[in-house]
Amino acid sequence: MLYLDRNENLYGPAPKCYEALKQVGVEELSVYSREYSRGVKSKLSERLAAEFGIPEPQILLSEGSEDMLKQAVHCYLGPGEKALCPAQSWWYYQRIASEVGGETVTYAIREGRDAYGYDVDEIISLYQKESPRVVLIASPNNPTGNSFADEDLSKLTEAFRESIVVLDEAYWGFADMSNERVARLVGRYRNLAVLRTFSKLYALAGARVAFTAVGTGLSRLTKFAARYLGYNRISESLALAALDSREYYLDVSRKLQQDRELYYRFFATCKGFRCYKSDANFVLVKIPPHLKSPLQQYLNDEQIALKFFSEPEFHSFIRITLGTEEQNHRVLNAFSYFLSLGHSMGGAA
Ligand SMILES: Cc1ncc(COP(=O)(O)O)c(C=O)c1O
């Protein structure tokens, strides 16, 4: 089965990561890292601090960004308090607040002709009406693939000064690999946490390692997230090797950007389909509703797993994770063949 339903990076991690794994010895397996005695959390947080130009205490580590999303919300949200998050997003966003007796309020992401987009003024007026304790924003968002422009992000964070703001950048790096805005944002907004993960671009989802840059106002989260005996040393070695492999990941990012274009062009020629512009390693595609079940059946027979949604809003949508060039061609060939069987807008074949 070709799994293109989970937004993993099927190019796999950089060669240096495999070399790092081969070198794992007793130090990594049996010994706590003891970096606390040097006054830093770990070698990884130290390296990230230097790379981002942010003081090390403001870099937090976690087991994936899922873990940090949970920690941030659990740390700040009390029973009955509100978390504001996008309506069309990773399903887990809408679960976290309920884990601590909180309430979720959602803002819509608007469907445009060829891309989804945020309505910043609408989000701000909802914010003013609801006064949420925590706000989640995603850039790029899953599954719509749209991002915030820098000026919109500044406008929002400016408006959200009374809350804890969590910016999830799990899908960073598939549109561009610049890092400069993280230090600028957390330097300016004391209440902001910017989440990044090694799961997506760096293809280390199985290593469960992520980091968060926080503003100086989030000292409660900094304490909450501290792990005094250190972190997973094998995952850290993998993450450090990934950071040493910028050229490899630039190449992966370029290939995925080219293949996104391939998907846009392909679906533009398919009547009744619409593929939305994405800054991530997946594309969202609207399909003719009557084709949903024959398509699902056909792809299953072809051993290709794509994401078919259960949410009513996305009933006639699929999300396709981009794989390697070869895998993407396999998917597009499968669609061509399926459509050549006589499946058209007219009715189910
Ligand atoms: C928007 C978003 N954020 C965060 C995550 C969690 O990723 P991880 O915990 O592997 O860092 C996912 C997983 O798919 C996601 O879609």
The ligand as a MOL file (V3000), in Angstrom:
LIG
                    3D

  0  0  0     0  0            999 V3000
M  V30 BEGIN CTAB
M  V30 COUNTS 16 16 0 0 0
M  V30 BEGIN ATOM
M  V30 1 C -1.1700 20.9070 11.5730 0
M  V30 2 C -0.4140 19.8470 12.3080 0
M  V30 3 N 0.2710 20.1950 13.4120 0
M  V30 4 C 0.9470 19.2890 14.1300 0
M  V30 5 C 0.9750 17.9610 13.7440 0
M  V30 6 C 1.7030 16.9910 14.6180 0
M  V30 7 O 2.9290 16.6180 14.1110 0
M  V30 8 P 4.0650 16.0170 15.0360 0
M  V30 9 O 3.4720 15.6880 16.3630 0
M  V30 10 O 4.5430 14.8010 14.3270 0
M  V30 11 O 5.1180 17.0660 15.1460 0
M  V30 12 C 0.2840 17.5360 12.6090 0
M  V30 13 C 0.3120 16.1210 12.1870 0
M  V30 14 O -0.0200 15.7250 11.1040 0
M  V30 15 C -0.4320 18.5120 11.8690 0
M  V30 16 O -1.1230 18.1920 10.7790 0
M  V30 END ATOM
M  V30 BEGIN BOND
M  V30 1 1 1 2
M  V30 2 1 2 3
M  V30 3 2 2 15
M  V30 4 2 3 4
M  V30 5 1 4 5
M  V30 6 1 5 6
M  V30 7 2 5 12
M  V30 8 1 6 7
M  V30 9 1 7 8
M  V30 10 2 8 9
M  V30 11 1 8 10
M  V30 12 1 8 11
M  V30 13 1 12 13
M  V30 14 1 12 15
M  V30 15 2 13 14
M  V30 16 1 15 16
M  V30 END BOND
M  V30 END CTAB
M  END
